[in-house]
Each structure stands twice: as structure tokens, then as C-alpha cells.
Amino acid sequence: MTNSTADSLIVIRGRGRVSALGVEAAPGSGAAPFTTHTSGLPVAALPAAAETALATLRRSNPAYRALDRTVLLALLAARHATAQTSWLPQDSVLLGVSIGSSRGATSRLEQFHQEFLTEGTVPVAASPLTTLGNVASWVAYDAGTTSGAALSHSSTCSSAFQALGNALAWLRAGMAERFLAGGTEAPLTSFTLAQMHALGIYSPFAAADFPCRPGAGKPSTFVLGEGAAVFVLEKMSRQQLLAERADQPAAAPIFCLEGVGFGFEAISSKTGLSAAGQHFQTAMRAALQAAGCSAAAIDAVVLHSPGTPAGDAAERAALRAVFSGSRPDLVSNKWLLGHTLGASAALSLDFACHILTTQSWPTPPFATDLTPAPTRLVRRVLINAAGFGGNAASVVVSVV
């Protein structure tokens, strides 16, 4: 996706997130935020305070009581994102919504199916509550938009960046003035966990021992998590942004989405990938081209790195091919959040914004090839995501 004009910027006006770290909680060091699921597997589930916030949201509107957890996570994150803006109610008319989710309404779909098997009946609302499109449509409803697009995306674990790329395209084309874009996932059901375990990639480590260990090599340390991150995006000119910063020099940082790139490799196994990570290479190069910057301009990379030896190695091979002798610092948030599937890319982008703001990140308490602390001033970050089917996506974000 190319940057059609150097004067046109897509900026992040607000961001909201919910994860195993909590609601709006920044990544930090400390105890592992993992728990043990009833299946016996470690998971990155919401803490008590976040559960309370989700329950309060569910009770706030009678229509929300039937919504899937995936939808509620998106609503919660979107509300926190919009709360950071100065929008008025009438501003929502030209607001678009683009939300990615790998699996959509996981819990409700499984519940309705189980009821059908045991009772032979299906509620009238089963279909509208479990279609993927109901994720974005409920976020749009909650935001009060009346005429903007409501787009839901599913492209496995790069779903959030597919949603983000679509939002950028609409904004650049003048088809919307603002967008809520991001990803959400609530996959911590026994059936979904059994699927991940059947792949032979699940971590053997206990919940208290930081079971997700990207970049640590063997054994595989994939751990499933839940969460959402949503961003308020707006198109503006460089002159407008400079004038705004001159008027408010002490204002919070503004982040610019400089480029989005996508990659795909045709492979025989839908769960596999090439050793060279060709889809990663294509996505990263496309994002750099869209951003109009060289590989040397990237200071840090937030890795996709799910803790699977083959996946981690392929991404490292792709990084060596793209960055050659100028490899940036390598960071990951999955050892804190687990792998949140369709929400993972959005939470990684949020992590990149945190890094750009604080110039720091927590150090993993296990042996890994991740960079323990920044080695340079971080002004521009590239974020990777990839998923089943040979797809990958990358985003370049900078601080203004």
C-alpha cells in the first residue's frame, strides 16, 4: 500500500487496549500474567479488574448482554481510544470502523452449537450474533456512527493489520474522515485450546514460569491469549500537524502510520511457512516502500515471533535478508500477552507506540535473542504479523 502523497499523513489520535495486563495497562516487568485454564494449559487471560470492566460494559446496555466476549473486548478498547479524542457526538457521522478477528464470536458460536447438539434448537439470534461482521457493526453502533463503513476482517493472525490497511486506504481515498481500526480476539475456550494443542506447538512450561518465550528456540512455547486494541485514525496534512504541535508543544506524542505492507507465499501446508520467511520479506519491503524509508531508518522491530521454533527462525531469516548489516533492535510482547491471534498485530502496534513514548521495554526473564534494552533512540518502529495460509503483514509507525 503506497503513500500517495508526502503531504498526507495518517495519525493515531487515540488508542485503547485490553489484555492479560489489564485495561490500559502498560507493559512492565514483574510476575508472569498467565494463569492455568481448566484444560490444564497456560493461557493469558484477563485479570480481575479487566473482567469487572467487561462485566460493567455488558450490563450497560440490554443489547450487549448477548454479545460474544470478542465483541465486548473490541467495544471496551474502542471506548478507551475515543475517550482520548475531543470528538463531539456529531463527529461520528463520517466515522468508519474496521476491525480484524481471526475467529470472531468463538464462545457464542460454540455455545449455540452445543445447545443444538443437546437440545435440537437454535435461538433466533444465533446467526447475527456469530457472523464475523457483527464485530465491527457493534463497535460502530457503540461509537454512534450512522453513515460510515463497518468492516470486519479475518485473515488469521494478521487480521488486525488487514483491517488497518483497509482503513488507511479509505482515509487516503477521502471516503472517510476518521476510522476506528484494530483487532480483537477471545479464543480461550476448551475447543480452541485443544486445536492449538493438537498442532504440537503449545508450551510445556507452567503458567508461573513465563510459558511463552519468543526467540528462545526449542521447545515450542506457543501460548494462547485474549485481548483487543483499537486506534483512532485521522488523515491530516503535514502543515496541519506542524501547526498543531506548535500550538501545543507539551501535548502527548502523536504517532504517524507511515506504511502498511502485505506478503503472501503459496505453500503446500496451511500451517507452515518457508524457511526464508518469504511472506515476511515481501510484507516488510512493501511497508518500507510505502513509508518511503530505508531499512536503516528502522530503529526497532516488534516481532510476530509466536514462540514456535520454525516460525521464529523464518522471521529471523527474513530480517537478515531485509536489513542485512543494519539489523534493528528486536522486541516482542507475546511473552507478556500470549498470542492473541487476530488481535495480536493491533496489540503489537500499541506496544510499538509505548516504546516510542517511553524509549524502553521490559527485559524477558529467560534466554532469548530479543534485545534486552534499546541500543539507540527509537524514532521509527516496524511491526510484523503473520498467520496460517502463508500471509504476512507489516506496519511502519513513527512518533511526531
N, C-alpha and C positions, 0 to 999 in steps of 0.2 A: 504494500500500500504506500504510494508515494506521497510526499509532502508537496502539494500542488503549488503552493506559494510560500516564499520565505517570510512574507509579512504576516501570514496567517498562523496563529498559534492555537492549540487545543490545551487548555489549562484545567487543572483539578481544583475546583472551588471548595470541595468538601469531601471527606472520606469517612466511612464508618465501617467498623469491623466487629465481629463476634467470633470467638474461637475457644479452644481449650484454655487460653489465657484469660478469658473473660470478655466483657463488653468494653470496648475502647481501651483495653489494657495493652501497654507497650511491651515488647519482648524484653525480658530481663533474665538474669541468672537466678538460680535457686533450685528448689526441688522439681523433679520431673512432673509436668502437669498431665500425667497419664493415669488411667485407672484400669481395673480389670473388668471386662464385660462378663455377663453371665455365661457366655460361651467359654470363658477361661482365657480369652485373648486380650492383650493390652490394647487400649483404644485411647484416643484423645477426645474426650467428651467435655461438654460444657461444665464449668464449675457451678456451685450452688447459686451464687449471685446472678450469673447469667441465666440459669434456669428460672430464677424468680422473675427476671426481666421478661423472659419469653412467656411465662405464665401470665404476667400482667398484661402483656400485649394481646395474648389470646382472649383474655376476658374483656378487653377494651371495646370490642365490637362483636355483637352476636354472630355475625357472618364469619368471624375469624375462628370461632370455636371448632369448626370442622376442617380447617386448613391443615395441610401437611406441615410437619416441622421444617422441611426445606423452605417452604414459602414464608413461614414466620421468621426464620433466620434472615431471609432477604429483606423482609419488612423492617426488622429491627435495625439492620445495618443501614438501610436506606434512610430511615428516620434520623439516625445519628449523622449521616452525611449531609442531609439537607438542613439539619439544625445548625451547621457551621456556616450556612449562607445567610444572606439577607433577603431571601425571597419573600415576596408577598403572595397571597393566595392567587391573584390573577396571573402571576408569573408562570404558573404550572400549565397554562393553556398550550404553550409551544414546547412543552417538555416531552422528550422521548424517553423510553425505557428499554434497555437491552440487558438481559440477564442470562448468564450461562449456568447450566447444571447438567452434569453427566447423566444422572439418573432420575432427577425430578422428584415427584412425590412418592418416595420409596416406602415410607411407613404406611401411608394410607392405601397405596396400591396393594401391598402385601396383606393388609388387614381386610380389605374388601375381597380379595381373592380367597383368603382363608374362610371368611364368612360364607362365600359362595360354595366352597367345598363342603362345609359342615352343615349349612342351612339351606342351600339351594336358592338363595335370594341375593339380589344386588340392590343397594339403595339407589334411588333416582339420581342422586348427586355424584355417584361413583365416577362416571366418566368426566364431567367437568372438573372434578377435584383432583384428577390424576393425569390429565393431559399435561404435557410439558408447558404448553402455552399459558397455563394458569399461574405459573411463577411470575412472569413479567406482568401479566394483566392485573394481578393483585397488588403488585408494587405500584403500578400506575394508578390504580384505584386509590390506594392509601395516600399517594402523593397528590391526588386531586387533579391529575391531568385529564382533559376532556377531548383533546384532539390530536395528541402526539402518538407516535408509534409505540407499540408494546410488543417487543420482540424477544422470544425465548430461543436459546441456542443449546444444542447438545452435540459436542464433538469430543467426547470423553474428557480427559483431564486438561485439555486446552480450551474448554468451553468458555471460560471467562474472557480469554483473550479474543476468541471469535466474537463474543458479544461486544467487547471493547472496540475491536476493529470495525464492526458494523456501525457502532455509534460514531466513531471518528469519520467514517465515510458520509454518514447522514449530515453531520455538522459541517463538514467541508463542502458538501453539495448545497448547503443552505436550506436543507429540508427540515431542520430543527434548530432552535436557538440554544437549547440545553439538553443534556442527556443524563439520566441515571444509568450507569453501566457497572457491571461487576459479575460476581458468581456466588452461588450458594449450593450447599450440599449437606444433607442429614442422612448419611448412609449406615449409621450404626445399628443395623438390625442383624439378627442372628443369620438370616439367609444371605445377606450381603457379605457378612464376615466369613461365612462358610465358603462363598465363592472366592474370596481373596485367599483364604487358607488353602483351597483346592489348587490354586496356581503354584503352590510351593514357595511362595515369596515372603510369607509372614514371619515377623521377627520371633526368635526363640527367647528373647530377653523379657524379664519381668517388668511390670509397669513402673516400678520404682527405680529401675536401672537405665533410664533413657533408652527405651527399646528401639526407637527409630534413629538410625545412625548413618546419615548420608555421608558418602565418601570414606567409609571405614572399611570397605572391602567385604570379604566373606565373614560370617554368613549373611544371607539376605535379611534386611531389617525393616521391611515394609510394615507400617502401622497405619491403620485407618483412623481418620479424624473427621470432625464435623465443624462447620462454620460458614461464614459468609463475609464478603467485603464488597462494598458498593461505593462508587465515586460519582461526584457531581462534576460533569464536564461542560465546558463552555468554550465557544470559539471567540477569539478576540484578536485584534491586530497587535503587532509588537509595539506600536506607538501608544495604543491604549494601555497596555501593560506597563510600559515605562512611565507613563503619566500617573498611573495608579500608584506605582511604587514610590514615585517622587512625593506624592501627597501623603502616603502612609509608610514612611521608611521603616517604622518599627513593627509593621504588620507581620503576621505569620507568613512563613515561606509559601510561595506559590510554585506548584510543580507543573512542568510542561511535558506533555506526551509528544515526544518528538517523532516517533516512528513505530509502526507495527509491521511485523513480517510473518509470513506463514511458510511452512515447508511440508512436503509430503514425500514419502518413499514407498513404492509399491513392493510389498514383502509378502512372502507366502504365509507367514504366521501373523495373525492379527494381534497377538500379544508380544511379538518380537520386534526387533529393530536391527539395523545393520551395525556392525562393529565400529564403523566410522561415523555413525550418527549423521547420515546424510540429511535427514529431515531437520535436525538441529542446525547443521551448517547452512542450509538454504534459508531457514527462518531467521537466523542471526544476521546473515548477509543482507537479507531483504529489509530487516529492521534498521540496520546501519545505513543502507542506501536511502531509505525513507527519511531517516533523521538527518541525512546529509553530513554524516560524520564518519571518521575512520575508526578502525578497531582500536587504535592507540588512544582515542578520546574517551574510551570507556574505562572508568576507574574501578568498578566492581560489577560482578555478575551474581545475581540471585539465581541459583541453580534450580532446575527442576528436581534433580537428584533424589529419587524416592527411597534410596537405601538398598536398591537391588543391585548386585554387583555388575550385571550386564548393562543395565540402564545407566548406572553411574559412569561406567567405563566408556560407554558410547558418547555420553555428553562430554567427558574429558577429551576424548579423541577429536570431537567436533571443535571444542575450544582451541585445541592446539592447531587445528587446521585454519581456523578463522583468525586467531590472534597471534599466531606464530611466536615471535620472541617478545611480544608485549602483553603477556597474559595478565589480566587484571586480578584483583583480589576476588576470592571465591567464597560465597556465603550461602547459607540455607536457613530457612525457618522450620523445616519439617521435623527437625529433632525436638522442636517445641510444640508443634501443632499437629504432627502426624500428616498423612497425605489426605487432604480433603477433596480429592477428585476434582469435580467441576468448579469448586471454589478455590482450589489451590493457587491458580495463577493470580487471581484477584488478591488473595492474602499475601502472595509474594510481592505484588506491586505495592501493597500497603507497607510491607516490610522495607521495600526499597525507599519509600517516602520517609519512613522512620530513620533509615540510615542517612539519607540526605539532610535530615533535620538535626540529628544528634551527632553525626560523624562517628558513630560507634555501633557495635553489635555484640551480643553476648558470645562468650567463648564456649564451644562444646566441651563437656567433661569426658570425652573419650578420644581415642586416637583417630585422626581423620586428616584428609588433605585440605579441609576448609581453612581459610586464613583466620588465625585467631583474633586479629585486631587490624584495623585499617593501616595500610602502609603508605597512604598518601591522602591528600584532600579529595574527598568524594564529591564530585560535581555532576557526574552522569553515570547512571546505572542501567545495565541491560538485564532483563528478566526473561528466563526461559520457562516454557511449559511444553509438555508432550503427552501423548496418550495412545491407547490402543488404535491399531489401524494404520500406524506409520505417520501420524500427523504431529506437527510441532508448531509452536508459535513463540515469537519473541517480541518484547516491547523495550523501547529506549525511553527513559524518563530522566529529566534533569530538574535542578532547582533554579528558580529565577530570583 
